Amino acid sequence: MKTFEVAVIGGGLAGMIAAVALGRGGRNVALIAPSAPREDRRTTALMDQSIRFLDRLTLWDRLKPAASPLATMRIIDGTNRLLRAPTATFRSAEVGLEAFGYNFPNRALMDVLEAAVATEGNITRFTAFADAIEVSADRVAITLSDGEAMVADFAIGADGRKSKLRETVGIDTRNWSYPQSAMVLNFAHSLPHESISTEFHTESGPFTQVPLPGRRSSLVWVQNPSDAQARSELSLAELSNVVEERMQSLLGKVTVEEGVQIWPLSSMMAHRSGKGRVALIGEAAHVFPPIGAQGLNLSLRDVMALTDILCARLELPIAADTGNQFDRKRRADIMTRTASVDVLNRSLLSDFLPMQVLRAAGLHILAAVPPFRSIVMREGIEPGRGFRDIPAAIRERLGRKKA
Ligand SMILES: Cc1cc2nc3c(=O)[nH]c(=O)nc-3n(C[C@H](O)[C@H](O)[C@H](O)COP(=O)(O)OP(=O)(O)OC[C@H]3O[C@@H](n4cnc5c(N)ncnc54)[C@H](O)[C@@H]3O)c2cc1C
């Protein structure tokens, strides 16, 4: 029977990146990953911290040609409410960066990962499903859908929101849904986007345009499910007009491309991210609405934490409580991000006046008060960075005042 140090179950973006990171970190990895579907037309925006991680894994140079920088982020209050917030504009140069992050088609990252996995000597790929999994105190035994069997010292569940590994070890989840769907599409436009991403806040959710290379952008439009359905039935020419009107023609003439998708909005959080010889990453551990580009960024922080734990002392056997260590390390970040996406989304949906006051006041402060802007921008790029940088920001301001 084949034996491995680590088995990664699931070959979505999270699982593929975990396999590459652990393989390059020196572990002997089994990647159990049926081929990814070719039709994923979504794009993903990864923030600076994630891009630096891809760079350390030598994946970024190959992905960069397919990616567009996000140098400016603009939030426009597109509601018809009494209390409307001012437009808030954030520039990456304000925090000393060329870009907050980059946006690229999921397919482009998957192609780069497939090539990396194929050439990484520490990874053995199995293009089958994990069919039966047994976890004991000293190993994990896995039987694949094609009958092959293997054992590993440790297993990583990157097998999505219905994770079989999570179910096998009896980790419960909390699930909730929102009365919204996300319409996801890509479009060409006649004016350049100048690396600006614009988010219109509307009563039914955010309408977010994110730049792609050239005169193209992607759109995640969160709306009422029946409106999303009706709009998805329009011809591409009609939908292009609707999108252009919503964009207030900021990007000129819009041409929506084939492949409009609708994603019902829901969230899920596993009660824990690991125990014993098992860790859960990506959507096996946390799912939330595609608002604020959080999902894969959070998953990459899962992978970074796991790589730190599993690759720090390669000469030692993998400890039986590694999953517990991982859970402790990841809990605060996962809870904070899940809660902040939830609050942001609900603050838009709510007609409750105090909530509207808070939302508008929050955006006012962000638009007008530089130290808050700076903290929020740094926090958005990398958790902890905004607060870590406060002393430096204060010193910088005091220095400026003296000068
Ligand atoms: C519309 C939309 C837009 C988004 N935009 C962004 C963004 O801009 N920025 C961002 O950071 N995040 C974004 N996200 C989130 C991001 O796409 C996901 O977090 C990311 O794709 C990670 O998914 P995953 O690999 O965990 O899960 P999945 O993609 O679901 O992969 C799970 C894999 O496991 C496999 N699998 C399942 N069961 C088994 C088994 N028994 N054995 C073996 N394999 C198995 C499946 O076949 C699948 O390939 C977005 C999400 C959506 C829905």
Residues whose N, C-alpha, C, O or C-beta is under 5 A from the ligand:
A	BS01	LIG	I9 G10 G11 G12 L13 A14 G15 I32 A33 P34 R42 T43 T44 A45 A128 F129 A130 A158 D159 G160 R161 K164 V184 W263 I281 G282 E283 A284 P290 A293 Q294 G295 L296 N297
